[in-house]
């Protein structure tokens, strides 16, 4: 595993959302021993899906010509 990470801002935002989703899974008891990697991957996919849906729904000032 890499010792140093350099995430882009958008990656950091998705990481934050994925972490919150994963924590909710843990808190609700949906992460069992040996199932962590699967649930982390699911959390990341869901965070990306949320980010894409948000990007499609909102036009930010920087996107206006």
N, C-alpha and C positions, 0 to 999 in steps of 0.2 A: 504494500500500500504506500502511496506517496506521502512523504513527510510534510510537504508544503503544497498548499492549494492556492490557486489564484482564480477565484470565480469572478465571472462578469456580473454586473449588477442584476441582470435578469435571472441569471442562475442562482444568485443569492436569494432573490425574491421567491423563486420556485422552491429552493431548499427550505426556506422559512415555512412556506405553506405545507410542504411535504412533511416537515418535522411536526407541525401541529396536527396534521392528519394522522401520522404514525402514533403520536402521543395519545390521541383520542382512541385509536385502536387498542393500544396497550391498556389504557385506563378502563376501557369497556370489556377487557378480558378476551379480545379477539386475536391476540398474538400469543400463540402457544410456543413452548420450547421447541426449537428446531424449525420454526416457521417464520423467524424474524426476517430473513432475506426476502422471502416471498411477500411479506406484508410491507416491507420497506419499498420494494419495487412497485407494489400496488399503490402505495401512498404517493410515490413520485409520479406515476402515470396519472393519478387523479389530480395532483397539483398542476401538472402540465395541461391537462384537459381544462381545468379552471382558468389557467393563464390564457390559453388560446381563446376560450369563450369570452373572457373579459376583453381581450384585445380586439375581438371581432365586434363586440357590443359597444365599445367606447372609442371615440375618435379624440385623441389628445391634441392639445394645442400644437405640439411639435409635428403632428401628422397633417396639419392644415397647410395648404400652399399659399 
